[in-house]
């Protein structure tokens, strides 16, 4: 939850790249925690969305699983800001989605 809180603080302070980086990290770690309830594998990849969908698509639905994959595909954007300009509104929407996902869904899975 520290990474999620960091994302919210950075977003509030308009530090968009650090906010998105922390939010993606929070998402990634929460998905890995949920996967540990289904498998004993230690996931060492950043793009964990496919595996999450494999085990939780029925519980979460296609729309949520697709959104997770879209957000995870942005992994390098906040790390290398020169690759593209991040849209503050889009970052806020992604962080709100991640917050809701973790607090209302992932917590129940683990």
MORAVEN-V782820 format. One record per pair of residues at least 24 apart in sequence whose ideal C-beta (glycine too) atoms are under 7 Angstrom apart, sorted by sequence separation. I is the first residue (numbers start at 1). GAP is how many residues later the second one is. D is the distance in whole Angstrom. If there is no record, write none. Layout:
i->{I;I}
gap->{GAP;GAP}
d->{D;D}
This chain:
i->{47;3;71;46;67;27;28;27;60;24;24;24;24;56;20;20;21;20;21;17;17;20;17;16;20;23;27;16;19;23;26;30;34;37;37;20;16;23;34;19;26;30;34;33;11;11;11;8;7;4;4;4}
gap->{25;26;27;29;30;44;44;45;45;47;48;50;51;53;54;57;57;58;58;61;64;66;69;70;71;71;71;72;72;72;72;72;72;72;73;74;75;75;75;76;76;76;76;77;80;81;84;87;88;94;95;98}
d->{5;7;7;5;6;6;7;7;7;7;7;7;6;7;7;7;4;4;6;4;5;6;6;5;5;6;5;5;6;5;6;5;5;6;6;7;5;5;4;6;7;4;6;5;7;6;6;7;5;7;6;6}
